[in-house]
Amino acid sequence: MSSLREPIKVIADIFAHELPLDAAHITLNDEKWNIPKDEGIFMHLSIIGPSKPISSGSELDTSVTPPIERQRMTSLEAIQVDFMSYNTDARTRHNEIGMALASFYSKQAQEANNLQIAKLTTPLNDTSSLEGTGMLKRFTTTISVTALFVKVKAAEYFDTLATPEIVPNV
């Protein structure tokens, strides 16, 4: 019951399925990637800032032999989405970002990967001017994602610890 995939990769799959886009048109931060020269939509996803821990804890499960420990952590992550094209597609289709995140496919992917995507993104900003004379149409928004991570390991139980040795201080 752990978060099976990184939230950024789940979101990339949602956009690939819903927009639809092939793998050459979606990139994640820190990947070597050249902007496609065709007229279609392409996206860049990046994690911004550190993830913010919301809760953490552990529990002992003695219903199995040997006992196991389940450690869990819930965190809030911010993912920036850059939605771009050389033609007018980015300007005319930028609302599809919110539609894709609210789709049934998105809800199934969230459930399967122990995460929740916020119902609303930050405002979609037209950041086309950052490209200068290239006239790349670009819209930028941020998505908030709450992710649950779980790790299961063998529990170190009291009767499995080594017997302490008492050494007098002489």
SEGUTI-559871 format. One line per 3 residues: number of its first residue (from 0); for each residue x, y, z of N, C-alpha, C. Coordinates in Angstrom, 1 decimal. Example, Ala and Ser with C-alpha at 12.3 -4.5 7.8 and 13.67 -1.06 7.14 Angstrom:
REM residues 2
0> 13.2/-5.7/7.8/12.3/-4.5/7.8/13.2/-3.3/7.8  12.8/-2.2/7.1/13.7/-1.1/7.1/12.9/0.0/7.9
//
This chain:
REM residues 170
0> 0.8/-1.2/0.0/0.0/0.0/0.0/0.9/1.3/0.0  1.9/1.2/-0.8/2.8/2.4/-0.8/2.4/3.2/-2.1  2.9/4.5/-2.1/2.7/5.2/-3.3/3.5/4.5/-4.4
3> 2.8/4.0/-5.4/3.5/3.1/-6.3/4.4/3.9/-7.3  4.1/5.1/-7.6/4.8/5.8/-8.5/5.0/7.3/-8.0  6.0/7.9/-8.5/6.2/9.3/-8.2/5.0/10.1/-8.7
6> 4.5/11.1/-7.9/3.3/11.9/-8.3/3.5/12.6/-9.6  4.7/13.1/-9.9/5.0/13.8/-11.2/4.8/12.8/-12.4  5.1/11.6/-12.2/5.0/10.6/-13.3/3.5/10.2/-13.5
9> 2.8/10.1/-12.4/1.3/9.9/-12.5/0.6/11.0/-13.3  1.0/12.2/-13.0/0.4/13.4/-13.6/0.8/13.4/-15.1  2.0/13.1/-15.4/2.5/13.0/-16.8/1.6/12.0/-17.6
12> 1.4/10.8/-17.0/0.5/9.8/-17.6/-0.9/10.3/-17.8  -1.4/11.0/-16.9/-2.8/11.6/-17.0/-2.9/12.5/-18.2  -1.9/13.4/-18.3/-1.9/14.3/-19.5/-1.7/13.6/-20.8
15> -0.8/12.6/-20.8/-0.6/11.8/-22.0/-1.8/11.1/-22.5  -2.6/10.6/-21.5/-3.8/9.9/-21.8/-5.0/10.8/-22.2  -5.1/11.9/-21.5/-6.3/12.8/-21.7/-6.2/13.8/-22.8
18> -4.9/14.2/-23.1/-4.8/15.3/-24.1/-4.9/14.9/-25.6  -4.7/13.8/-26.1/-3.6/12.9/-25.8/-2.2/13.4/-26.3  -1.2/13.0/-25.6/0.2/13.3/-26.1/1.1/12.1/-26.0
21> 2.0/12.0/-27.0/3.0/10.9/-26.9/4.2/11.3/-26.0  5.0/10.3/-25.7/6.1/10.5/-24.7/7.1/11.6/-25.2  7.2/11.8/-26.5/8.1/12.8/-27.0/7.6/14.2/-26.7
24> 6.4/14.4/-26.3/5.8/15.7/-26.1/5.6/16.0/-24.6  6.1/15.2/-23.7/6.0/15.4/-22.3/7.4/15.1/-21.7  7.9/16.1/-20.9/9.2/15.9/-20.3/9.0/16.2/-18.8
27> 9.9/15.6/-18.0/10.0/15.9/-16.6/11.2/16.7/-16.3  11.3/17.4/-15.2/12.4/18.2/-14.9/13.7/17.3/-14.8  14.8/18.0/-15.2/16.1/17.4/-15.1/16.3/16.3/-16.2
30> 15.5/16.2/-17.2/15.7/15.3/-18.3/16.3/16.1/-19.5  17.2/15.4/-20.2/17.7/16.0/-21.4/16.6/15.9/-22.5  16.2/17.0/-23.0/15.1/17.0/-23.9/15.1/18.2/-24.8
33> 14.9/18.0/-26.1/14.8/19.1/-27.0/13.4/19.3/-27.4  13.0/20.6/-27.4/11.6/21.0/-27.7/11.3/20.5/-29.1  10.2/19.8/-29.3/9.8/19.3/-30.6/9.6/20.5/-31.6
36> 9.9/20.2/-32.8/9.7/21.3/-33.8/8.4/21.3/-34.5  7.5/20.3/-34.2/6.2/20.3/-34.8/5.3/21.3/-34.2  4.1/21.4/-34.7/3.1/22.4/-34.4/2.2/22.0/-33.2
39> 2.4/20.8/-32.7/1.5/20.3/-31.6/1.8/20.8/-30.2  1.0/20.3/-29.3/1.2/20.7/-27.9/2.4/19.9/-27.3  3.1/20.5/-26.4/4.1/19.8/-25.6/4.1/20.4/-24.2
42> 4.5/19.5/-23.2/4.5/19.9/-21.8/5.8/19.7/-21.1  6.0/20.5/-20.1/7.2/20.2/-19.2/6.7/20.3/-17.8  6.9/19.2/-17.0/6.5/19.1/-15.6/7.7/19.2/-14.7
45> 7.7/19.9/-13.7/8.8/20.0/-12.7/8.3/20.1/-11.3  9.0/19.6/-10.4/8.7/19.7/-9.0/9.3/21.0/-8.5  8.5/21.8/-7.8/9.1/23.1/-7.4/9.1/23.1/-5.8
48> 10.2/23.4/-5.3/10.4/23.5/-3.9/10.4/22.1/-3.3  10.8/22.0/-2.0/10.8/20.7/-1.3/9.4/20.3/-1.0  9.2/19.0/-0.9/7.8/18.5/-0.5/7.6/18.9/1.0
51> 6.4/19.1/1.4/6.1/19.5/2.7/5.4/18.4/3.5  6.1/17.8/4.5/5.5/16.7/5.3/4.3/17.2/6.0  3.2/16.4/5.9/2.0/16.7/6.6/1.8/15.8/7.8
54> 2.1/14.6/7.7/2.0/13.7/8.9/3.0/12.5/8.6  3.3/11.8/9.7/4.1/10.6/9.6/3.8/9.7/10.9  4.1/8.5/10.8/3.8/7.6/11.9/4.2/6.2/11.5
57> 4.1/5.3/12.5/4.3/3.9/12.3/3.4/3.1/13.2  3.2/1.8/12.8/2.3/0.9/13.6/2.9/-0.5/13.5  2.7/-1.2/14.5/3.2/-2.6/14.6/2.0/-3.5/14.3
60> 2.2/-4.5/13.4/1.2/-5.5/13.1/1.7/-6.8/13.6  1.1/-7.3/14.7/1.4/-8.6/15.3/0.5/-9.7/14.8  -0.4/-9.4/13.9/-1.3/-10.4/13.4/-0.6/-11.3/12.4
63> 0.6/-11.0/12.0/1.3/-11.9/11.1/2.6/-12.3/11.8  3.2/-13.4/11.4/4.4/-13.9/12.0/5.5/-13.9/10.9  6.6/-13.3/11.1/7.0/-12.4/12.2/6.3/-11.1/12.1
66> 6.2/-10.4/13.2/5.5/-9.1/13.2/6.2/-8.1/12.2  5.4/-7.2/11.6/5.9/-6.2/10.7/5.6/-4.8/11.2  6.4/-3.9/10.8/6.2/-2.5/11.1/5.8/-1.7/9.8
69> 4.7/-0.9/9.8/4.3/-0.1/8.7/4.6/1.3/9.0  5.5/1.9/8.3/5.9/3.3/8.4/5.2/4.1/7.3  4.6/5.3/7.6/3.9/6.0/6.6/4.2/7.5/6.7
72> 4.2/8.2/5.6/4.4/9.6/5.6/3.5/10.2/4.5  2.8/11.3/4.8/2.0/12.0/3.9/2.7/13.3/3.6  2.8/13.7/2.3/3.4/15.0/2.0/2.7/15.7/0.9
75> 2.9/17.0/0.9/2.3/17.9/-0.1/3.4/18.3/-1.0  3.1/18.1/-2.3/4.1/18.4/-3.3/3.5/19.4/-4.3  4.3/20.3/-4.8/3.9/21.3/-5.9/4.6/20.9/-7.2
78> 3.7/20.8/-8.2/4.3/20.4/-9.5/3.9/21.5/-10.5  4.9/22.1/-11.2/4.7/23.1/-12.2/4.4/22.5/-13.5  3.4/23.0/-14.2/3.1/22.5/-15.6/3.3/23.7/-16.5
81> 4.2/23.5/-17.5/4.3/24.4/-18.6/3.7/23.8/-19.9  2.7/24.4/-20.5/1.9/23.9/-21.6/2.2/24.8/-22.8  2.8/24.2/-23.8/3.4/25.0/-24.9/3.1/24.5/-26.3
84> 3.2/25.5/-27.2/3.1/25.1/-28.7/3.6/26.3/-29.5  4.0/26.0/-30.7/4.5/27.0/-31.6/3.3/27.7/-32.4  2.2/26.9/-32.4/1.0/27.5/-33.0/0.0/28.0/-31.9
87> -1.2/28.1/-32.2/-2.2/28.6/-31.2/-2.8/27.6/-30.3  -2.4/26.3/-30.5/-2.9/25.2/-29.7/-2.8/25.5/-28.2  -1.7/25.9/-27.7/-1.6/26.2/-26.2/-2.6/27.2/-25.7
90> -2.8/28.2/-26.5/-3.7/29.3/-26.1/-5.2/28.8/-26.2  -5.5/28.0/-27.2/-6.9/27.5/-27.4/-7.2/26.3/-26.5  -6.2/25.5/-26.1/-6.5/24.3/-25.4/-6.0/24.3/-23.9
93> -5.5/25.4/-23.4/-5.0/25.4/-22.1/-6.0/25.0/-21.0  -7.3/25.2/-21.2/-8.3/24.8/-20.2/-8.4/23.2/-20.1  -7.8/22.5/-21.1/-7.8/21.0/-21.0/-7.0/20.5/-19.8
96> -6.1/21.3/-19.3/-5.3/20.9/-18.1/-6.2/20.6/-17.0  -7.1/21.5/-16.6/-8.0/21.2/-15.5/-9.0/20.1/-15.8  -9.4/20.0/-17.1/-10.3/18.9/-17.5/-9.6/17.5/-17.3
99> -8.3/17.5/-17.7/-7.6/16.2/-17.6/-7.4/15.8/-16.2  -7.2/16.8/-15.3/-7.0/16.4/-13.9/-8.3/16.0/-13.2  -9.4/16.4/-13.7/-10.7/16.1/-13.1/-11.4/14.9/-13.8
102> -10.7/14.3/-14.8/-11.3/13.2/-15.5/-11.4/11.9/-14.7  -12.2/11.0/-15.2/-12.3/9.7/-14.5/-11.0/8.9/-14.5  -10.2/9.0/-15.6/-8.9/8.4/-15.7/-8.0/8.9/-14.6
105> -8.1/10.2/-14.4/-7.2/10.9/-13.4/-7.6/10.3/-12.0  -8.9/10.2/-11.7/-9.4/9.7/-10.4/-8.9/8.3/-10.2  -9.0/7.5/-11.2/-8.5/6.1/-11.1/-7.0/6.0/-10.8
108> -6.2/6.9/-11.5/-4.8/6.9/-11.3/-4.4/7.4/-9.9  -5.2/8.4/-9.4/-4.9/8.9/-8.1/-5.2/7.8/-7.1  -6.3/7.1/-7.2/-6.7/6.0/-6.3/-5.6/4.9/-6.3
111> -5.2/4.5/-7.5/-4.2/3.4/-7.6/-2.9/3.7/-7.1  -2.5/5.0/-7.0/-1.2/5.4/-6.5/-1.2/6.2/-5.2  -2.2/6.1/-4.4/-2.3/6.7/-3.1/-2.0/8.2/-3.1
114> -2.6/8.9/-4.0/-2.4/10.4/-4.0/-3.7/11.1/-4.4  -3.7/12.4/-4.1/-4.8/13.2/-4.4/-4.4/14.5/-5.0  -4.9/14.8/-6.2/-4.6/16.1/-6.8/-5.7/17.1/-6.5
117> -5.2/18.3/-6.1/-6.1/19.4/-5.8/-7.1/19.6/-6.9  -8.4/19.9/-6.6/-9.4/20.1/-7.6/-9.1/21.3/-8.5  -8.4/22.3/-7.9/-8.1/23.5/-8.7/-6.6/23.8/-8.7
120> -6.1/24.2/-9.9/-4.7/24.6/-10.0/-4.6/26.1/-9.6  -3.4/26.6/-9.6/-3.2/28.0/-9.5/-3.6/28.6/-10.8  -3.8/30.0/-10.9/-4.2/30.6/-12.2/-3.2/30.2/-13.3
123> -3.8/30.0/-14.5/-3.0/29.7/-15.7/-2.4/31.1/-16.2  -1.1/31.2/-16.1/-0.4/32.5/-16.5/0.1/32.3/-17.9  -0.1/33.3/-18.7/0.5/33.4/-20.0/1.9/33.8/-19.9
126> 2.9/32.9/-20.0/4.3/33.2/-19.9/5.0/33.1/-21.2  4.3/33.4/-22.3/4.8/33.4/-23.6/6.0/34.4/-23.8  5.9/35.5/-23.1/6.9/36.5/-23.3/8.3/36.1/-22.8
129> 8.4/35.0/-22.0/9.7/34.6/-21.5/10.5/34.0/-22.7  9.9/33.6/-23.8/10.6/33.0/-24.9/11.2/34.0/-25.8  10.9/35.3/-25.7/11.5/36.3/-26.5/10.9/36.2/-27.9
132> 11.8/36.2/-28.9/11.3/36.3/-30.3/10.9/34.9/-30.9  11.0/33.9/-30.1/10.6/32.5/-30.7/9.1/32.4/-30.8  8.3/33.2/-30.2/6.9/33.2/-30.3/6.3/31.9/-29.9
135> 6.9/31.3/-28.9/6.4/30.0/-28.3/5.2/30.4/-27.5  4.0/29.8/-27.7/2.9/30.1/-26.8/3.1/29.2/-25.6  3.0/29.8/-24.4/3.3/29.1/-23.2/2.4/29.5/-22.0
138> 1.8/28.5/-21.4/1.0/28.8/-20.2/1.5/28.0/-19.0  1.6/28.6/-17.9/2.2/27.9/-16.7/1.2/27.9/-15.5  1.1/26.8/-14.8/0.3/26.7/-13.6/1.0/25.7/-12.7
141> 0.5/25.7/-11.4/1.0/24.8/-10.4/-0.1/23.9/-9.9  0.2/22.6/-9.7/-0.7/21.6/-9.2/-0.2/21.2/-7.8  -1.1/21.2/-6.8/-0.8/20.6/-5.5/-1.2/19.2/-5.4
144> -0.3/18.3/-4.9/-0.6/16.9/-4.8/-0.3/16.4/-3.4  -1.2/15.7/-2.8/-1.0/15.1/-1.5/-0.7/13.6/-1.8  0.4/13.1/-1.3/0.8/11.7/-1.6/1.1/11.0/-0.3
147> 0.7/9.7/-0.3/0.9/8.9/0.9/2.0/7.9/0.5  3.0/7.8/1.3/4.1/6.8/1.1/4.1/5.9/2.3  4.2/4.6/2.0/4.2/3.6/3.0/5.4/2.6/2.8
150> 6.1/2.3/3.9/7.2/1.3/3.9/6.9/0.2/4.9  7.0/-1.0/4.5/6.8/-2.2/5.4/8.1/-2.9/5.5  8.4/-3.2/6.8/9.6/-3.9/7.1/9.4/-4.8/8.3
153> 10.3/-5.7/8.5/10.3/-6.6/9.7/10.4/-5.8/10.9  9.6/-6.1/11.9/9.6/-5.3/13.1/10.7/-5.8/14.1  11.4/-4.9/14.7/12.4/-5.3/15.7/11.7/-5.3/17.0
156> 11.3/-6.5/17.4/10.5/-6.7/18.6/11.5/-6.9/19.8  11.0/-6.7/21.0/11.8/-6.8/22.2/12.5/-8.1/22.3  11.8/-9.2/22.0/12.5/-10.5/22.3/13.5/-10.9/21.2
159> 13.6/-10.0/20.2/14.6/-10.3/19.1/15.9/-9.4/19.3  15.9/-8.5/20.3/17.0/-7.7/20.5/18.1/-8.5/21.3  19.3/-8.1/21.1/20.4/-8.8/21.7/20.4/-8.6/23.2
162> 20.8/-9.6/24.0/20.8/-9.5/25.4/21.9/-8.5/25.9  21.6/-7.5/26.7/22.6/-6.5/27.1/23.7/-7.2/27.9  24.8/-6.7/27.8/26.0/-7.2/28.6/26.4/-6.1/29.6
165> 26.5/-6.4/30.9/26.9/-5.4/31.9/28.4/-5.5/32.1  29.0/-4.4/31.9/30.5/-4.4/32.1/30.8/-3.4/33.3  31.4/-3.9/34.4/31.6/-3.0/35.5/32.7/-2.0/35.2
168> 32.6/-0.8/35.7/33.5/0.3/35.5/34.6/0.2/36.6  35.7/-0.4/36.2/36.8/-0.6/37.2/37.9/0.3/37.1
//
